[in-house]
Each structure stands twice: as structure tokens, then as C-alpha cells.
Amino acid sequence: MKTKKSAVILTSALLMLFIPYSFNNAISDTGRSGPDVLLIDAMKVFQELERPGVMFPHDLHTKELENRGNDCSVCHLSEDGNLVMKFARLKDIDKEVTLDIYHGKCITCHEESYEANLSTGPVECGECHVVEPKLTASQKLPSFDASLHYRHIKAGKDACDNCHHGYNEETQQKIYTKGEEESCRTCHGPETENEVVSYRLAAHQACVNCHQNTADSGPIACSGCHDAAELDKIEVVENPPRLDRNQPDSTFLKSFANMDTLMMDAVPFNHRVHENSVSSCRTCHHENLDKCEKCHSLTGKKEGNFITLPQAMHDEKSQHGCVACHAQELQEQNCRGCHVLVVNEFGRDTQDCKNCHSVSLELISSLKNDQGEVDIARIEAKAARETRTILKDVPEKIDIGTISEEYEAVFFPHRSIIDALMKGIEGNRLAKHFHQGDNIVCASCHHNSSDELLKPPNCSSCHLTSGGKEAVNIPGLKEAYHQQCFRCHDAMSIKEPASTDCIGCHEQK
């Protein structure tokens, strides 16, 4: 009888571990997506995961601890006065220890909470390690742009060493050198390697501890930095002061220190103007703030993944190159009307290389000072070309009636359209630079014609009227007119006239 009684008690105890907790004391947090949902997969540093990682609602746990009068120290240890982001340990020791830490602390806490009739979570393996979890992460990465950077500089009273540091290999100590600040990503990569923690861990370690230890500081909860609605609430400083890292106001984009070895004319680059046009230095620079040619040469280097300088600058899909960035600007509504039309046979916008490669070696040599240095300010002034704001001999209206049969001729408001295009260019510094030269705005309609011609050829010179034998890949005159007009109207969201409304342009005969 004694043995049977013990067996009954043991069986009852085991069953209790597998009976789902009642709704009253279970944390109801299923079937949602949030910025605080973290994937716990710490065991992958030791081996391939045997079970799926655990989707962990972080903010839900911190709120529950706060309600009980506890804080982050329940789950995180501290070192040198700072909270360590790893769960209940300072570093990963080995597989068994790490596994015991997670299972021991998590399950124990859940069981104790259940006994105290408090809100709690699961204790069964399959309730945490779920193949198709109902919880999903939806973090938005905050942009540490010039505005947010300036706010941190102001709050830290210009103490850049609060965040920026280097590392001395000999002393194995963090160091700070004024004027040599780098992006955090210079050293901290996507994964922890050789005792250098990942960027994600380094950022949370630095930001969370600073926010916790500084009165009236930034957010601590995950949602404060990773929720889209919360990020939209962050105050934006208009025109923040320039970040000083001994960068030049202007420079040349080149591959070699010796300018005489360049095969094309040099590209003068106004660094200060571009700083005001981007959100942060990393818009152009990568993990560090070195000069482009340090990693990208004419032949390619290992440091730059053997991407040459011309490839880096002209790659239309690059996140950091010149051509790709300028191409994004062409998607603006005021630009698209022309640039959906100005496409060459390779499918790219036609561009004059001299718009960028504008400084000859002879000009550089003539403007060197007594020390042999080039005054780039004089280069810019000498090389600049004025945007033509008044186009002569442009007719007010054009009678397009060459192919009128069913409809009257179209009176095309030629001058007013040119004036509208020129007005849009004048208000855009980038557009002014790339629309230098005689009648370049005319090229959107009068394609394959020299931009130096004051009187471009008639459309019918290339596009034949109906009845003639059309050249290969050249549309007839009627198709050419309709294609040019409506592609421009669609790109610029001009609603009237609609492409199906013939009498919007033509009066019927």
C-alpha cells in the first residue's frame, strides 16, 4: 500500500507539470507581432540548434517585473556598474552551463509565479520551443541621423568619448582620440568574433545603460527605439551643426595621390554640400569613414571586396555610389516627366560624363599654389558652367497638325512648358548642376539631337508619317507624339487630359 501511495503522489506531481496553466494566471500574449519580440537562440554559438529558438516578449516581462517592484537585475548581471545584455551571465562559458541557466531561471521563475498565483508563462518544452510560433518580431531599425547625433552631442556636452572609442592591442584597453572617431560598425560586425561583440549587442549595451543611468534620457523599453510609431515621435532638429572630423570642405574623387596618372578628367566633390543632403556619413561611407580610394582603387583591393573605384561610383544598384544616389533623385515627380523619356539603348538615363569629370589635368596644374597644392575652391569656380535660364528663339506655341485627319491640330504650349521645367531646375541644386549647357532641357523631347542646337530637327525627320515605311525600332509619328506626351503626363501625375480622352487635346473635325 505504501508503494502504491508513493506512485500516486509521483504521478500527480508529474501530471501537474503538463497541465496547462489556467487563463487567470497565464500571461496572455499570443498571436501578435511586436518590436519587443526577441529570438532566443543563444545555444547556436556552441552547436546547431536541436529545437527551434524561443520567441520572447521582452517588454511584457519588464512590465510584469516592474509591477512586482523588481527591475532588470532579476534577469541581467552587472559589470563595472553597467547592465550586461546577456541573460544571467557575463559571457558564454559552455553549452551545459548556458542551457542550465536558461532552463533553471526561466522555469523556476514561472513555477514560483504560478505558486504565488501571479501572471506567468509556460514550463513545457513544446510551449517555448515552437516550430510555428504565434509571436513574431517586427523591429524597425532606428536611424542615427545627423539630427539624433546632434541631440546626443548636446546632451553629452560634447563628450564624444561617451560613445566613440578605439582599442589598444598592447594594453588591451579602450582608447579615445579626438578627430579619429569612427562608426561603431568599423569594429563591431554582424556577429560576435574574437571577443569583439556584434554591433547589435554593442549598441544595446551602450545605449540601454546610458539611458538607464542618465536622468531624463532616452527610452529603455524595446518599443521606444524599434516601434515605428514611437520613432516618429522623436524630435527632429532642423539643420543641425556640421559634425567636425577634420573632413575637407571640398576634395577630388580619384584613385591615386598623383593626379597625373588619371585617365579621365578629375571629379571635384563638394563635401560640405553633400553633408547637408544626406542623413548621416554612412550614406556614402561604409563601416568606417576612410577615403573612398583607400578601399576602392582602379584595380580593386581586398579591403573593398575587389570593387574598383569606377564600379563603386557608377553602380546603379549600390547603396553608397554616386550614380545610384542621383538616380533616386530622378524619381521625384518634377524630374520623372523628362527622365522616363531620356533613356538610351542600354536602358539607363543618358548623362554627360563631363558633368562630373569636369576638371582637366591642365587646369589643375595651372591652379597649383607655391607648395604644389591644388586650391579646389578655385577649381570649382573655374570649372563651373552657368545654367542657361533664358532660351532664345523658343516659340510660344506649336501647331502639331501634320497627321490631323479626324481631329483638328493640337496647339502645344511650348514656351510655358519650357518655363515650368526651368523653374523646377532653378530650385534644385543637383538639377542645376546636371542641366548645364545649351538647351539641355530640350533633350527630353528632342532626343538624339545635339543639346547645342538652338533649332532641333522636326520630329518627322526621324518618325515617319502614316503610309511611309517605318525604320526598325522607330515608332511612327503619331505613336511617337502619343508616347512622349502620355508617358510624361503619367510620370508627373498630370490627370488631364487622360490617355483615353482624345478631345482633351484635339478638337474633333
Secondary structure, 3 states (H helix, E strand, C coil): CHHHHHHHHHHHHHHHHHCCCCHHHECCCCCCEECCEEEECHHHHCCCCCCCCEEEEHHHHHHHHHHCCCCHHHCCCEECCEECCCCCCCCCCCHHHHHHHHHHHHHHHHHHHHHCCCCECCCCHHHHCCCCCCCEECCCCCCCCHHHHHHHHHHCCCCHHHCCCEEECCCCEEECCCCCCCCHHHCCCCCCECCECCHHHHHHHHHHHHHHHCCCCCCCCHHHHHCHHHHCCCCCCCCCCCCCCCCCCEEEECCCCCHHHCCCCEEEEEHHHHHCCCCCHHHCCCCCCCCHHHHCCCCCCHHHCCCCHHHHHHCCCCCCCHHHHHHHHCCCHHHHHHHCCCECCCCCECCCHHHCCCECHHHHHHCECCCCCECHHHHHHHHCCCCCCCCCCCCCCEEECCCCCCECCEEECHHHHHHHHHHHHHCCHHHHHHCCCCCHHHHHCCCCCCCCCCCCCCHHHCCCCCCCCCCCCCCCHHHHHHHHHHHHHHHCCCCCCCCCCHHHCCCEC
